[in-house]
């Protein structure tokens, strides 16, 4: 991660209320590299739940905050989103080589379709295995 990315947490969070309306953001989740106490304090003033895990050794207050049920649940959601992003990148959405808005839309559509076909295929294989196991148990 580049040091400049750490500087992006406040500008990104500042744009969200303007885009989605004041009070529309219930939580923000960041990777461990974005941890800065000053940023967390400022974001906590206008976002109810800020998930900004700290790297390294934590004090008692940080341990209590990061072991709470809501923090843990939101942290798991963050991991799930990261996993889905990685999967989309694996299915061709890591870099858009098409030019213009139409090309971008086409590129994203093909990437999402590729991902969806993969998910459907995985489900069909799961159903086939379950059916095969049911037949084996019945015999």
N, CA, C and O atoms as CSV, one atom per row, in Angstrom:
chain,resi,resn,atom,element,x,y,z
A,1,UNK,N,N,0.843,-1.183,0.000
A,1,UNK,CA,C,0.000,0.000,0.000
A,1,UNK,C,C,0.884,1.240,0.000
A,1,UNK,O,O,1.920,1.271,0.664
A,2,UNK,N,N,0.485,2.228,-0.722
A,2,UNK,CA,C,1.241,3.465,-0.794
A,2,UNK,C,C,0.848,4.379,0.357
A,2,UNK,O,O,-0.290,4.352,0.827
A,3,UNK,N,N,1.799,5.186,0.802
A,3,UNK,CA,C,1.539,6.104,1.903
A,3,UNK,C,C,0.427,7.089,1.544
A,3,UNK,O,O,-0.321,7.522,2.420
A,4,UNK,N,N,0.315,7.444,0.276
A,4,UNK,CA,C,-0.702,8.405,-0.147
A,4,UNK,C,C,-2.112,7.880,0.087
A,4,UNK,O,O,-3.028,8.676,0.294
A,5,UNK,N,N,-2.315,6.566,0.061
A,5,UNK,CA,C,-3.646,6.005,0.272
A,5,UNK,C,C,-4.173,6.309,1.672
A,5,UNK,O,O,-5.380,6.464,1.856
A,6,UNK,N,N,-3.285,6.396,2.657
A,6,UNK,CA,C,-3.691,6.707,4.025
A,6,UNK,C,C,-4.350,8.085,4.072
A,6,UNK,O,O,-5.237,8.331,4.890
A,7,UNK,N,N,-3.918,8.960,3.205
A,7,UNK,CA,C,-4.458,10.324,3.154
A,7,UNK,C,C,-5.855,10.377,2.540
A,7,UNK,O,O,-6.491,11.430,2.577
A,8,UNK,N,N,-6.349,9.285,1.982
A,8,UNK,CA,C,-7.619,9.297,1.256
A,8,UNK,C,C,-8.843,9.041,2.131
A,8,UNK,O,O,-9.965,9.287,1.687
A,9,UNK,N,N,-8.666,8.560,3.347
A,9,UNK,CA,C,-9.831,8.201,4.159
A,9,UNK,C,C,-10.726,9.414,4.445
A,9,UNK,O,O,-11.948,9.304,4.339
A,10,UNK,N,N,-10.163,10.534,4.795
A,10,UNK,CA,C,-10.984,11.715,5.083
A,10,UNK,C,C,-11.638,12.308,3.833
A,10,UNK,O,O,-12.831,12.608,3.874
A,11,UNK,N,N,-10.910,12.491,2.719
A,11,UNK,CA,C,-11.580,13.025,1.526
A,11,UNK,C,C,-12.706,12.124,1.014
A,11,UNK,O,O,-13.748,12.620,0.586
A,12,UNK,N,N,-12.507,10.818,1.054
A,12,UNK,CA,C,-13.563,9.903,0.598
A,12,UNK,C,C,-14.769,10.003,1.525
A,12,UNK,O,O,-15.904,10.111,1.060
A,13,UNK,N,N,-14.528,9.969,2.830
A,13,UNK,CA,C,-15.621,10.061,3.796
A,13,UNK,C,C,-16.333,11.408,3.703
A,13,UNK,O,O,-17.535,11.494,3.953
A,14,UNK,N,N,-15.603,12.448,3.347
A,14,UNK,CA,C,-16.191,13.780,3.231
A,14,UNK,C,C,-17.144,13.861,2.039
A,14,UNK,O,O,-18.123,14.604,2.090
A,15,UNK,N,N,-16.876,13.109,0.963
A,15,UNK,CA,C,-17.731,13.137,-0.228
A,15,UNK,C,C,-19.019,12.347,-0.048
A,15,UNK,O,O,-20.005,12.636,-0.726
A,16,UNK,N,N,-19.047,11.366,0.837
A,16,UNK,CA,C,-20.214,10.483,0.961
A,16,UNK,C,C,-21.496,11.203,1.362
A,16,UNK,O,O,-22.524,10.985,0.721
A,17,UNK,N,N,-21.490,12.059,2.401
A,17,UNK,CA,C,-22.754,12.751,2.742
A,17,UNK,C,C,-23.262,13.642,1.612
A,17,UNK,O,O,-24.472,13.783,1.435
A,18,UNK,N,N,-22.354,14.241,0.851
A,18,UNK,CA,C,-22.776,15.065,-0.278
A,18,UNK,C,C,-23.423,14.241,-1.367
A,18,UNK,O,O,-24.355,14.697,-2.029
A,19,UNK,N,N,-22.933,13.030,-1.553
A,19,UNK,CA,C,-23.460,12.160,-2.606
A,19,UNK,C,C,-24.749,11.464,-2.182
A,19,UNK,O,O,-25.682,11.344,-2.976
A,20,UNK,N,N,-24.804,11.000,-0.922
A,20,UNK,CA,C,-25.945,10.187,-0.480
A,20,UNK,C,C,-26.836,10.880,0.544
A,20,UNK,O,O,-27.851,10.317,0.954
A,21,UNK,N,N,-26.478,12.078,0.960
A,21,UNK,CA,C,-27.298,12.823,1.907
A,21,UNK,C,C,-26.757,12.713,3.318
A,21,UNK,O,O,-26.144,11.708,3.678
A,22,UNK,N,N,-26.983,13.747,4.120
A,22,UNK,CA,C,-26.487,13.728,5.498
A,22,UNK,C,C,-27.154,12.624,6.309
A,22,UNK,O,O,-28.358,12.399,6.182
A,23,UNK,N,N,-26.389,11.947,7.128
A,23,UNK,CA,C,-26.918,10.885,7.978
A,23,UNK,C,C,-27.159,9.573,7.256
A,23,UNK,O,O,-27.683,8.629,7.849
A,24,UNK,N,N,-26.781,9.495,5.969
A,24,UNK,CA,C,-27.049,8.272,5.201
A,24,UNK,C,C,-25.977,7.205,5.401
A,24,UNK,O,O,-26.201,6.040,5.074
A,25,UNK,N,N,-24.831,7.580,5.927
A,25,UNK,CA,C,-23.732,6.634,6.118
A,25,UNK,C,C,-23.764,6.133,7.559
A,25,UNK,O,O,-23.514,6.891,8.497
A,26,UNK,N,N,-24.074,4.854,7.723
A,26,UNK,CA,C,-24.162,4.277,9.070
A,26,UNK,C,C,-22.813,3.773,9.558
A,26,UNK,O,O,-22.558,3.751,10.762
A,27,UNK,N,N,-21.945,3.368,8.634
A,27,UNK,CA,C,-20.627,2.879,9.034
A,27,UNK,C,C,-19.650,3.031,7.892
A,27,UNK,O,O,-20.031,3.058,6.722
A,28,UNK,N,N,-18.385,3.129,8.249
A,28,UNK,CA,C,-17.294,3.157,7.287
A,28,UNK,C,C,-16.289,2.097,7.703
A,28,UNK,O,O,-15.999,1.941,8.889
A,29,UNK,N,N,-15.760,1.370,6.732
A,29,UNK,CA,C,-14.806,0.317,7.034
A,29,UNK,C,C,-13.537,0.531,6.228
A,29,UNK,O,O,-13.588,0.809,5.030
A,30,UNK,N,N,-12.409,0.399,6.891
A,30,UNK,CA,C,-11.113,0.606,6.262
A,30,UNK,C,C,-10.210,-0.593,6.506
A,30,UNK,O,O,-10.441,-1.376,7.428
A,31,UNK,N,N,-9.177,-0.735,5.674
A,31,UNK,CA,C,-8.154,-1.742,5.897
A,31,UNK,C,C,-7.256,-1.287,7.047
A,31,UNK,O,O,-7.311,-0.135,7.478
A,32,UNK,N,N,-6.433,-2.210,7.533
A,32,UNK,CA,C,-5.555,-1.883,8.655
A,32,UNK,C,C,-4.583,-0.761,8.336
A,32,UNK,O,O,-4.207,-0.009,9.236
A,33,UNK,N,N,-4.174,-0.627,7.110
A,33,UNK,CA,C,-3.212,0.400,6.745
A,33,UNK,C,C,-3.737,1.821,6.859
A,33,UNK,O,O,-2.948,2.764,6.805
A,34,UNK,N,N,-5.023,2.001,7.014
A,34,UNK,CA,C,-5.617,3.334,7.077
A,34,UNK,C,C,-5.741,3.855,8.507
A,34,UNK,O,O,-6.330,4.913,8.725
A,35,UNK,N,N,-5.206,3.141,9.468
A,35,UNK,CA,C,-5.375,3.493,10.865
A,35,UNK,C,C,-4.581,4.735,11.234
A,35,UNK,O,O,-3.354,4.764,11.134
A,36,UNK,N,N,-5.300,5.750,11.659
A,36,UNK,CA,C,-4.705,6.944,12.269
A,36,UNK,C,C,-5.694,7.450,13.303
A,36,UNK,O,O,-6.865,7.672,12.997
A,37,UNK,N,N,-5.226,7.628,14.511
A,37,UNK,CA,C,-6.105,8.014,15.618
A,37,UNK,C,C,-6.850,9.312,15.318
A,37,UNK,O,O,-8.041,9.425,15.606
A,38,UNK,N,N,-6.155,10.287,14.742
A,38,UNK,CA,C,-6.790,11.577,14.445
A,38,UNK,C,C,-7.920,11.399,13.422
A,38,UNK,O,O,-8.989,11.993,13.562
A,39,UNK,N,N,-7.674,10.581,12.398
A,39,UNK,CA,C,-8.714,10.328,11.391
A,39,UNK,C,C,-9.914,9.627,12.024
A,39,UNK,O,O,-11.062,9.985,11.759
A,40,UNK,N,N,-9.640,8.624,12.863
A,40,UNK,CA,C,-10.734,7.896,13.515
A,40,UNK,C,C,-11.579,8.844,14.360
A,40,UNK,O,O,-12.808,8.789,14.307
A,41,UNK,N,N,-10.935,9.713,15.138
A,41,UNK,CA,C,-11.674,10.649,15.990
A,41,UNK,C,C,-12.534,11.593,15.159
A,41,UNK,O,O,-13.690,11.843,15.501
A,42,UNK,N,N,-11.986,12.112,14.083
A,42,UNK,CA,C,-12.731,13.041,13.234
A,42,UNK,C,C,-13.900,12.335,12.545
A,42,UNK,O,O,-15.012,12.861,12.524
A,43,UNK,N,N,-13.658,11.158,11.986
A,43,UNK,CA,C,-14.727,10.425,11.317
A,43,UNK,C,C,-15.830,10.024,12.286
A,43,UNK,O,O,-17.005,10.002,11.918
A,44,UNK,N,N,-15.461,9.706,13.520
A,44,UNK,CA,C,-16.442,9.295,14.530
A,44,UNK,C,C,-17.412,10.417,14.878
A,44,UNK,O,O,-18.484,10.155,15.425
A,45,UNK,N,N,-17.058,11.645,14.575
A,45,UNK,CA,C,-17.951,12.763,14.867
A,45,UNK,C,C,-19.192,12.757,13.977
A,45,UNK,O,O,-20.264,13.171,14.420
A,46,UNK,N,N,-19.066,12.289,12.708
A,46,UNK,CA,C,-20.236,12.322,11.837
A,46,UNK,C,C,-20.604,10.982,11.209
A,46,UNK,O,O,-21.516,10.923,10.385
A,47,UNK,N,N,-19.912,9.901,11.584
A,47,UNK,CA,C,-20.288,8.548,11.152
A,47,UNK,C,C,-20.426,7.713,12.422
A,47,UNK,O,O,-19.472,7.615,13.193
A,48,UNK,N,N,-21.596,7.107,12.658
A,48,UNK,CA,C,-21.825,6.374,13.908
A,48,UNK,C,C,-20.813,5.258,14.194
A,48,UNK,O,O,-20.366,5.121,15.333
A,49,UNK,N,N,-20.446,4.462,13.189
A,49,UNK,CA,C,-19.523,3.354,13.417
A,49,UNK,C,C,-18.390,3.425,12.411
A,49,UNK,O,O,-18.614,3.322,11.205
A,50,UNK,N,N,-17.168,3.603,12.909
A,50,UNK,CA,C,-15.980,3.632,12.067
A,50,UNK,C,C,-15.169,2.381,12.357
A,50,UNK,O,O,-14.681,2.188,13.470
A,51,UNK,N,N,-15.028,1.533,11.343
A,51,UNK,CA,C,-14.259,0.300,11.482
A,51,UNK,C,C,-12.892,0.569,10.876
A,51,UNK,O,O,-12.700,0.509,9.662
A,52,UNK,N,N,-11.945,0.870,11.763
A,52,UNK,CA,C,-10.588,1.201,11.358
A,52,UNK,C,C,-9.640,0.417,12.256
A,52,UNK,O,O,-9.115,0.964,13.226
A,53,UNK,N,N,-9.411,-0.870,11.944
A,53,UNK,CA,C,-8.582,-1.691,12.820
A,53,UNK,C,C,-7.146,-1.184,12.874
A,53,UNK,O,O,-6.591,-0.709,11.883
A,54,UNK,N,N,-6.573,-1.300,14.045
A,54,UNK,CA,C,-5.215,-0.814,14.267
A,54,UNK,C,C,-4.218,-1.936,14.008
A,54,UNK,O,O,-4.462,-3.090,14.359
A,55,UNK,N,N,-3.111,-1.594,13.399
A,55,UNK,CA,C,-2.012,-2.543,13.219
A,55,UNK,C,C,-1.211,-2.633,14.508
A,55,UNK,O,O,-1.133,-1.672,15.273
A,56,UNK,N,N,-0.618,-3.798,14.739
A,56,UNK,CA,C,0.304,-3.951,15.861
A,56,UNK,C,C,-0.396,-4.080,17.202
A,56,UNK,O,O,-1.567,-4.451,17.289
A,57,UNK,N,N,0.356,-3.761,18.241
A,57,UNK,CA,C,-0.132,-3.915,19.617
A,57,UNK,C,C,-1.199,-2.872,19.927
A,57,UNK,O,O,-1.073,-1.698,19.580
A,58,UNK,N,N,-2.247,-3.336,20.588
A,58,UNK,CA,C,-3.371,-2.458,20.928
A,58,UNK,C,C,-3.436,-2.260,22.433
A,58,UNK,O,O,-3.078,-3.149,23.206
A,59,UNK,N,N,-3.898,-1.080,22.839
A,59,UNK,CA,C,-4.113,-0.857,24.269
A,59,UNK,C,C,-5.491,-1.399,24.651
A,59,UNK,O,O,-6.216,-1.905,23.795
A,60,UNK,N,N,-5.851,-1.298,25.911
A,60,UNK,CA,C,-7.100,-1.889,26.402
A,60,UNK,C,C,-8.334,-1.279,25.733
A,60,UNK,O,O,-9.283,-1.998,25.418
A,61,UNK,N,N,-8.329,0.022,25.515
A,61,UNK,CA,C,-9.476,0.691,24.891
A,61,UNK,C,C,-9.643,0.211,23.453
A,61,UNK,O,O,-10.760,-0.066,23.015
A,62,UNK,N,N,-8.539,0.112,22.722
A,62,UNK,CA,C,-8.600,-0.350,21.333
A,62,UNK,C,C,-9.026,-1.817,21.254
A,62,UNK,O,O,-9.787,-2.205,20.368
A,63,UNK,N,N,-8.527,-2.625,22.191
A,63,UNK,CA,C,-8.923,-4.044,22.231
A,63,UNK,C,C,-10.424,-4.167,22.475
A,63,UNK,O,O,-11.095,-4.970,21.827
A,64,UNK,N,N,-10.951,-3.375,23.405
A,64,UNK,CA,C,-12.385,-3.425,23.709
A,64,UNK,C,C,-13.212,-2.992,22.499
A,64,UNK,O,O,-14.223,-3.617,22.178
A,65,UNK,N,N,-12.781,-1.922,21.831
A,65,UNK,CA,C,-13.516,-1.423,20.669
A,65,UNK,C,C,-13.495,-2.453,19.532
A,65,UNK,O,O,-14.519,-2.685,18.889
A,66,UNK,N,N,-12.340,-3.068,19.286
A,66,UNK,CA,C,-12.214,-3.996,18.163
A,66,UNK,C,C,-12.774,-5.383,18.442
A,66,UNK,O,O,-12.926,-6.181,17.517
A,67,UNK,N,N,-13.081,-5.682,19.691
A,67,UNK,CA,C,-13.650,-6.994,19.990
A,67,UNK,C,C,-15.172,-6.940,20.166
A,67,UNK,O,O,-15.797,-7.958,20.462
A,68,UNK,N,N,-15.759,-5.772,19.988
A,68,UNK,CA,C,-17.215,-5.639,20.092
A,68,UNK,C,C,-17.926,-6.376,18.964
A,68,UNK,O,O,-17.360,-6.587,17.892
A,69,UNK,N,N,-19.162,-6.759,19.216
A,69,UNK,CA,C,-19.934,-7.534,18.226
A,69,UNK,C,C,-20.136,-6.756,16.921
A,69,UNK,O,O,-19.950,-7.308,15.837
A,70,UNK,N,N,-20.512,-5.487,17.020
A,70,UNK,CA,C,-20.772,-4.703,15.810
A,70,UNK,C,C,-19.491,-4.527,15.002
A,70,UNK,O,O,-19.501,-4.701,13.784
A,71,UNK,N,N,-18.388,-4.184,15.668
A,71,UNK,CA,C,-17.108,-4.010,14.990
A,71,UNK,C,C,-16.714,-5.302,14.273
A,71,UNK,O,O,-16.300,-5.282,13.114
A,72,UNK,N,N,-16.851,-6.421,14.981
A,72,UNK,CA,C,-16.479,-7.716,14.407
A,72,UNK,C,C,-17.356,-8.052,13.207
A,72,UNK,O,O,-16.852,-8.512,12.182
A,73,UNK,N,N,-18.649,-7.829,13.319
A,73,UNK,CA,C,-19.569,-8.129,12.216
A,73,UNK,C,C,-19.251,-7.265,10.995
A,73,UNK,O,O,-19.226,-7.763,9.870
A,74,UNK,N,N,-19.012,-5.985,11.217
A,74,UNK,CA,C,-18.687,-5.099,10.106
A,74,UNK,C,C,-17.325,-5.442,9.507
A,74,UNK,O,O,-17.124,-5.294,8.302
A,75,UNK,N,N,-16.404,-5.891,10.327
A,75,UNK,CA,C,-15.084,-6.305,9.839
A,75,UNK,C,C,-15.214,-7.531,8.929
A,75,UNK,O,O,-14.537,-7.625,7.905
A,76,UNK,N,N,-16.091,-8.469,9.311
A,76,UNK,CA,C,-16.334,-9.638,8.475
A,76,UNK,C,C,-16.987,-9.233,7.148
A,76,UNK,O,O,-16.659,-9.786,6.099
A,77,UNK,N,N,-17.908,-8.272,7.198
A,77,UNK,CA,C,-18.520,-7.783,5.960
A,77,UNK,C,C,-17.468,-7.154,5.055
A,77,UNK,O,O,-17.501,-7.329,3.837
A,78,UNK,N,N,-16.540,-6.426,5.657
A,78,UNK,CA,C,-15.459,-5.792,4.894
A,78,UNK,C,C,-14.635,-6.865,4.182
A,78,UNK,O,O,-14.292,-6.719,3.009
A,79,UNK,N,N,-14.322,-7.944,4.902
A,79,UNK,CA,C,-13.552,-9.032,4.304
A,79,UNK,C,C,-14.317,-9.681,3.160
A,79,UNK,O,O,-13.722,-10.044,2.145
A,80,UNK,N,N,-15.627,-9.830,3.312
A,80,UNK,CA,C,-16.445,-10.424,2.260
A,80,UNK,C,C,-16.444,-9.536,1.012
A,80,UNK,O,O,-16.370,-10.040,-0.108
A,81,UNK,N,N,-16.526,-8.234,1.201
A,81,UNK,CA,C,-16.504,-7.304,0.066
A,81,UNK,C,C,-15.144,-7.373,-0.630
A,81,UNK,O,O,-15.080,-7.400,-1.860
A,82,UNK,N,N,-14.062,-7.402,0.142
A,82,UNK,CA,C,-12.724,-7.518,-0.438
A,82,UNK,C,C,-12.604,-8.797,-1.262
A,82,UNK,O,O,-12.000,-8.801,-2.334
A,83,UNK,N,N,-13.184,-9.877,-0.753
A,83,UNK,CA,C,-13.153,-11.155,-1.460
A,83,UNK,C,C,-13.903,-11.067,-2.784
A,83,UNK,O,O,-13.433,-11.578,-3.800
A,84,UNK,N,N,-15.067,-10.420,-2.775
A,84,UNK,CA,C,-15.850,-10.269,-3.997
A,84,UNK,C,C,-15.123,-9.376,-5.005
A,84,UNK,O,O,-15.167,-9.637,-6.208
A,85,UNK,N,N,-14.462,-8.339,-4.528
A,85,UNK,CA,C,-13.685,-7.473,-5.423
A,85,UNK,C,C,-12.570,-8.286,-6.079
A,85,UNK,O,O,-12.338,-8.171,-7.283
A,86,UNK,N,N,-11.884,-9.105,-5.288
A,86,UNK,CA,C,-10.825,-9.943,-5.829
A,86,UNK,C,C,-11.383,-10.900,-6.880
A,86,UNK,O,O,-10.755,-11.118,-7.916
A,87,UNK,N,N,-12.542,-11.465,-6.622
A,87,UNK,CA,C,-13.157,-12.383,-7.568
A,87,UNK,C,C,-13.501,-11.672,-8.873
A,87,UNK,O,O,-13.283,-12.222,-9.953
A,88,UNK,N,N,-14.036,-10.454,-8.783
A,88,UNK,CA,C,-14.346,-9.685,-9.993
A,88,UNK,C,C,-13.067,-9.358,-10.766
A,88,UNK,O,O,-13.054,-9.409,-11.996
A,89,UNK,N,N,-11.993,-9.021,-10.048
A,89,UNK,CA,C,-10.718,-8.760,-10.717
A,89,UNK,C,C,-10.227,-10.022,-11.424
A,89,UNK,O,O,-9.678,-9.949,-12.524
A,90,UNK,N,N,-10.422,-11.160,-10.800
A,90,UNK,CA,C,-10.009,-12.433,-11.382
A,90,UNK,C,C,-10.810,-12.750,-12.650
A,90,UNK,O,O,-10.322,-13.453,-13.535
A,91,UNK,N,N,-12.024,-12.237,-12.736
A,91,UNK,CA,C,-12.879,-12.477,-13.896
A,91,UNK,C,C,-12.799,-11.344,-14.921
A,91,UNK,O,O,-13.717,-11.160,-15.720
A,92,UNK,N,N,-11.714,-10.595,-14.897
A,92,UNK,CA,C,-11.463,-9.629,-15.959
A,92,UNK,C,C,-11.692,-8.176,-15.622
A,92,UNK,O,O,-11.491,-7.320,-16.483
A,93,UNK,N,N,-12.101,-7.857,-14.412
A,93,UNK,CA,C,-12.374,-6.454,-14.088
A,93,UNK,C,C,-11.226,-5.790,-13.331
A,93,UNK,O,O,-11.449,-4.876,-12.538
A,94,UNK,N,N,-10.010,-6.246,-13.573
A,94,UNK,CA,C,-8.884,-5.623,-12.890
A,94,UNK,C,C,-8.389,-4.378,-13.615
A,94,UNK,O,O,-7.812,-3.482,-12.999
A,95,UNK,N,N,-8.616,-4.324,-14.923
A,95,UNK,CA,C,-8.170,-3.154,-15.681
A,95,UNK,C,C,-9.038,-3.010,-16.919
A,95,UNK,O,O,-9.197,-3.961,-17.685
A,96,UNK,N,N,-9.590,-1.843,-17.114
A,96,UNK,CA,C,-10.459,-1.596,-18.269
A,96,UNK,C,C,-9.618,-1.032,-19.417
A,96,UNK,O,O,-9.044,0.052,-19.313
A,97,UNK,N,N,-9.562,-1.787,-20.500
A,97,UNK,CA,C,-8.785,-1.361,-21.659
A,97,UNK,C,C,-9.642,-0.672,-22.707
A,97,UNK,O,O,-9.115,-0.113,-23.669
A,98,UNK,N,N,-10.963,-0.704,-22.531
A,98,UNK,CA,C,-11.854,-0.044,-23.483
A,98,UNK,C,C,-11.861,1.462,-23.234
A,98,UNK,O,O,-11.605,1.920,-22.121
A,99,UNK,N,N,-12.153,2.213,-24.269
A,99,UNK,CA,C,-12.106,3.668,-24.187
A,99,UNK,C,C,-13.526,4.226,-24.148
A,99,UNK,O,O,-14.413,3.739,-24.848
A,100,UNK,N,N,-13.730,5.246,-23.326
A,100,UNK,CA,C,-15.014,5.931,-23.268
A,100,UNK,C,C,-16.008,5.265,-22.343
A,100,UNK,O,O,-15.803,4.145,-21.876
A,101,UNK,N,N,-17.100,5.987,-22.088
A,101,UNK,CA,C,-18.124,5.505,-21.163
A,101,UNK,C,C,-18.824,4.256,-21.697
A,101,UNK,O,O,-19.087,3.326,-20.934
A,102,UNK,N,N,-19.125,4.223,-22.974
A,102,UNK,CA,C,-19.767,3.031,-23.543
A,102,UNK,C,C,-18.852,1.809,-23.435
A,102,UNK,O,O,-19.299,0.716,-23.088
A,103,UNK,N,N,-17.590,2.004,-23.731
A,103,UNK,CA,C,-16.631,0.908,-23.608
A,103,UNK,C,C,-16.504,0.436,-22.169
A,103,UNK,O,O,-16.414,-0.763,-21.907
A,104,UNK,N,N,-16.496,1.384,-21.238
A,104,UNK,CA,C,-16.418,1.040,-19.816
A,104,UNK,C,C,-17.640,0.230,-19.389
A,104,UNK,O,O,-17.511,-0.784,-18.702
A,105,UNK,N,N,-18.823,0.681,-19.797
A,105,UNK,CA,C,-20.057,-0.041,-19.455
A,105,UNK,C,C,-20.052,-1.453,-20.042
A,105,UNK,O,O,-20.443,-2.409,-19.372
A,106,UNK,N,N,-19.616,-1.580,-21.277
A,106,UNK,CA,C,-19.525,-2.889,-21.917
A,106,UNK,C,C,-18.535,-3.781,-21.172
A,106,UNK,O,O,-18.813,-4.957,-20.939
A,107,UNK,N,N,-17.404,-3.237,-20.806
A,107,UNK,CA,C,-16.361,-3.977,-20.101
A,107,UNK,C,C,-16.860,-4.471,-18.746
A,107,UNK,O,O,-16.651,-5.630,-18.387
A,108,UNK,N,N,-17.514,-3.597,-18.002
A,108,UNK,CA,C,-18.061,-3.974,-16.694
A,108,UNK,C,C,-19.155,-5.018,-16.870
A,108,UNK,O,O,-19.212,-5.986,-16.112
A,109,UNK,N,N,-20.017,-4.834,-17.854
A,109,UNK,CA,C,-21.090,-5.803,-18.099
A,109,UNK,C,C,-20.537,-7.191,-18.402
A,109,UNK,O,O,-21.039,-8.186,-17.880
A,110,UNK,N,N,-19.516,-7.263,-19.234
A,110,UNK,CA,C,-18.910,-8.563,-19.561
A,110,UNK,C,C,-18.239,-9.181,-18.339
A,110,UNK,O,O,-18.321,-10.392,-18.134
A,111,UNK,N,N,-17.581,-8.367,-17.534
A,111,UNK,CA,C,-16.936,-8.881,-16.320
A,111,UNK,C,C,-17.944,-9.410,-15.318
A,111,UNK,O,O,-17.734,-10.468,-14.724
A,112,UNK,N,N,-19.036,-8.683,-15.123
A,112,UNK,CA,C,-20.085,-9.122,-14.197
A,112,UNK,C,C,-20.763,-10.384,-14.727
A,112,UNK,O,O,-21.074,-11.294,-13.960
A,113,UNK,N,N,-20.992,-10.436,-16.050
A,113,UNK,CA,C,-21.587,-11.634,-16.642
A,113,UNK,C,C,-20.658,-12.839,-16.448
A,113,UNK,O,O,-21.126,-13.935,-16.140
A,114,UNK,N,N,-19.368,-12.647,-16.622
A,114,UNK,CA,C,-18.402,-13.731,-16.415
A,114,UNK,C,C,-18.444,-14.225,-14.977
A,114,UNK,O,O,-18.434,-15.430,-14.723
A,115,UNK,N,N,-18.491,-13.295,-14.050
A,115,UNK,CA,C,-18.569,-13.663,-12.631
A,115,UNK,C,C,-19.859,-14.429,-12.344
A,115,UNK,O,O,-19.835,-15.455,-11.664
A,116,UNK,N,N,-20.983,-13.931,-12.859
A,116,UNK,CA,C,-22.273,-14.584,-12.618
A,116,UNK,C,C,-22.310,-15.991,-13.212
A,116,UNK,O,O,-22.856,-16.904,-12.592
A,117,UNK,N,N,-21.738,-16.179,-14.401
A,117,UNK,CA,C,-21.672,-17.512,-15.001
A,117,UNK,C,C,-20.851,-18.461,-14.122
A,117,UNK,O,O,-21.184,-19.637,-13.978
A,118,UNK,N,N,-19.793,-17.938,-13.551
A,118,UNK,CA,C,-18.966,-18.745,-12.647
A,118,UNK,C,C,-19.767,-19.166,-11.410
A,118,UNK,O,O,-19.696,-20.319,-10.984
A,119,UNK,N,N,-20.516,-18.241,-10.847
A,119,UNK,CA,C,-21.343,-18.540,-9.659
A,119,UNK,C,C,-22.425,-19.565,-10.010
A,119,UNK,O,O,-22.666,-20.499,-9.245
A,120,UNK,N,N,-23.073,-19.394,-11.155
A,120,UNK,CA,C,-24.113,-20.343,-11.584
A,120,UNK,C,C,-23.504,-21.732,-11.793
A,120,UNK,O,O,-24.079,-22.731,-11.362
A,121,UNK,N,N,-22.350,-21.797,-12.449
A,121,UNK,CA,C,-21.682,-23.075,-12.665
A,121,UNK,C,C,-21.314,-23.758,-11.359
A,121,UNK,O,O,-21.467,-24.972,-11.224
A,122,UNK,N,N,-20.831,-22.985,-10.402
A,122,UNK,CA,C,-20.483,-23.545,-9.094
A,122,UNK,C,C,-21.716,-24.110,-8.398
A,122,UNK,O,O,-21.646,-25.168,-7.772
A,123,UNK,N,N,-22.837,-23.414,-8.502
A,123,UNK,CA,C,-24.083,-23.884,-7.893
A,123,UNK,C,C,-24.588,-25.151,-8.586
A,123,UNK,O,O,-25.051,-26.076,-7.918
A,124,UNK,N,N,-24.504,-25.200,-9.899
A,124,UNK,CA,C,-24.919,-26.402,-10.629
A,124,UNK,C,C,-24.057,-27.607,-10.240
A,124,UNK,O,O,-24.574,-28.711,-10.070
A,125,UNK,N,N,-22.755,-27.397,-10.100
A,125,UNK,CA,C,-21.881,-28.486,-9.665
A,125,UNK,C,C,-22.218,-28.941,-8.246
A,125,UNK,O,O,-22.182,-30.135,-7.948
A,126,UNK,N,N,-22.545,-27.992,-7.376
A,126,UNK,CA,C,-22.920,-28.339,-6.001
A,126,UNK,C,C,-24.198,-29.173,-5.987
A,126,UNK,O,O,-24.294,-30.163,-5.261
A,127,UNK,N,N,-25.177,-28.767,-6.794
A,127,UNK,CA,C,-26.433,-29.523,-6.869
A,127,UNK,C,C,-26.196,-30.921,-7.437
A,127,UNK,O,O,-26.790,-31.892,-6.969
A,128,UNK,N,N,-25.336,-31.022,-8.436
A,128,UNK,CA,C,-25.027,-32.321,-9.027
A,128,UNK,C,C,-24.365,-33.237,-7.998
A,128,UNK,O,O,-24.708,-34.416,-7.909
A,129,UNK,N,N,-23.421,-32.704,-7.221
A,129,UNK,CA,C,-22.770,-33.494,-6.166
A,129,UNK,C,C,-23.778,-33.940,-5.113
A,129,UNK,O,O,-23.743,-35.086,-4.664
A,130,UNK,N,N,-24.677,-33.037,-4.717
A,130,UNK,CA,C,-25.678,-33.377,-3.714
A,130,UNK,C,C,-26.600,-34.486,-4.237
A,130,UNK,O,O,-26.940,-35.416,-3.506
A,131,UNK,N,N,-26.998,-34.376,-5.506
A,131,UNK,CA,C,-27.864,-35.394,-6.114
A,131,UNK,C,C,-27.133,-36.741,-6.189
A,131,UNK,O,O,-27.723,-37.785,-5.909
A,132,UNK,N,N,-25.864,-36.717,-6.562
A,132,UNK,CA,C,-25.075,-37.937,-6.642
A,132,UNK,C,C,-24.930,-38.585,-5.253
A,132,UNK,O,O,-25.024,-39.805,-5.114
A,133,UNK,N,N,-24.703,-37.756,-4.242
A,133,UNK,CA,C,-24.592,-38.284,-2.862
A,133,UNK,C,C,-25.909,-38.859,-2.377
A,133,UNK,O,O,-25.923,-39.866,-1.668
A,134,UNK,N,N,-27.021,-38.231,-2.753
A,134,UNK,CA,C,-28.337,-38.746,-2.370
A,134,UNK,C,C,-28.576,-40.119,-3.002
A,134,UNK,O,O,-29.081,-41.030,-2.347
A,135,UNK,N,N,-28.210,-40.259,-4.277
A,135,UNK,CA,C,-28.354,-41.545,-4.963
A,135,UNK,C,C,-27.466,-42.614,-4.316
A,135,UNK,O,O,-27.882,-43.764,-4.177
A,136,UNK,N,N,-26.254,-42.239,-3.923
A,136,UNK,CA,C,-25.336,-43.190,-3.304
A,136,UNK,C,C,-25.845,-43.637,-1.945
A,136,UNK,O,O,-25.672,-44.798,-1.574
A,137,UNK,N,N,-26.464,-42.742,-1.199
A,137,UNK,CA,C,-27.005,-43.117,0.119
A,137,UNK,C,C,-28.239,-44.005,-0.014
A,137,UNK,O,O,-28.479,-44.880,0.818
A,138,UNK,N,N,-29.025,-43.770,-1.077
A,138,UNK,CA,C,-30.243,-44.563,-1.280
A,138,UNK,C,C,-29.922,-46.004,-1.728
A,138,UNK,O,O,-30.709,-46.925,-1.506
A,139,UNK,N,N,-28.777,-46.171,-2.349
A,139,UNK,CA,C,-28.427,-47.509,-2.872
A,139,UNK,C,C,-27.922,-48.433,-1.815
A,139,UNK,O,O,-27.592,-49.582,-2.106
